[in-house]
C-alpha cells in the first residue's frame, strides 16, 4: 500500500518550482492558476524572491502547496499516473493537509490557494509580532517535550505544536515561555532547543482567532468528496467524510500536528511505501517513526520521471 504525503511550512525557498516550470507546461499551468486565484504574482516571488517576502506565512503557505501540486500534475499529465489508482491514502504536515486534500480532489487548486492565503493571514494576525514564538527540541520525545512545556509555561501558553518524530518535537506559545523552555532543555534530558524563525506561534491555543477565521472560510468553501482517504493531523486517524474533514481543519489551527503517530498509524493500516511530493522534509521523519517502510521524495523532473517508471 502507498501513501502520498505533502510538506509543511519551512520547506519554501527562493527558486522553488522554477526548473519544473521551465521543463513542463503542466507545472506552468499550476503556477498561473494560483497567480490568477490570488491576484498576485506568487510564481515570480517563488522564482526570484526576495526571501523575506516568500517566508511570510501568507505567501509561504500557498507557495509550498503550489510547488507540490505542480509536481503532482506533471506526474499525472506527463507520467500518466493517477493518484487515485496508485495511492491508498494521503496526508500532509500542517498546511500540507490542504495540499493533500487538493490532491485528493476535495478542493480545487484555486480554492486551496485562496484558503491557504487566508489561513496564513489569519495566523499572522492572531498574535501581535513578538508576543509568540516556537522552538524545535532535538533529541526529545513527546513525553520529555510535554514535561518541559508544562514546566516552562508559568501561567503562559507553552504546548507541543508538532510531534514530528521520536527525536524531534516543536513547542509553541508565548515568547517568554518558549525562552524559558529553551533554557531548561538539559534538565529534561533534551539535547538541544532552538528558536524557530517563524512570525507567529502556530498550533497552540493563541491561534484561536485564526481557527475562527478558518471556520468561517470553510463554511463558504467546504471540502468536497475525497478520492482517497486522509490521515488527519489532529487525530492521526483516517477520515473521508467531508464534514468531518472540515471540522478537523478548523481544529488543526490550534491543535497538535501528530505526524509521528500518523506515520505509525499509516504503517499499521498497511502502508509500506511513502511518496513525498514537493519536498524532502517529511521522508526522514517518517523513516524515524515507522519501521520497515520505503520513502521516496519527489521534487525535480528527474525524480518525477524515475517515480513514473516505478509506479
Secondary structure as UniProt FT lines:
FT   STRAND          2..6
FT   TURN            9..10
FT   TURN            14..17
FT   HELIX           18..23
FT   HELIX           25..38
FT   HELIX           42..48
FT   HELIX           51..55
FT   HELIX           57..77
FT   TURN            78..79
FT   HELIX           83..86
FT   STRAND          89..92
FT   TURN            94..95
FT   HELIX           96..103
FT   TURN            104..105
FT   HELIX           109..126
FT   TURN            129..131
FT   STRAND          132..138
FT   HELIX           142..153
FT   TURN            154..155
FT   STRAND          158..165
FT   TURN            166..167
FT   STRAND          168..174
FT   HELIX           175..184
FT   HELIX           185..188
FT   STRAND          192..195
FT   HELIX           205..207
FT   HELIX           208..220
FT   STRAND          229..231
FT   TURN            233..235
FT   STRAND          238..239
FT   HELIX           242..254
FT   HELIX           259..268
FT   TURN            269..270
FT   STRAND          273..277
FT   HELIX           282..289
FT   STRAND          294..298
FT   HELIX           301..310
//
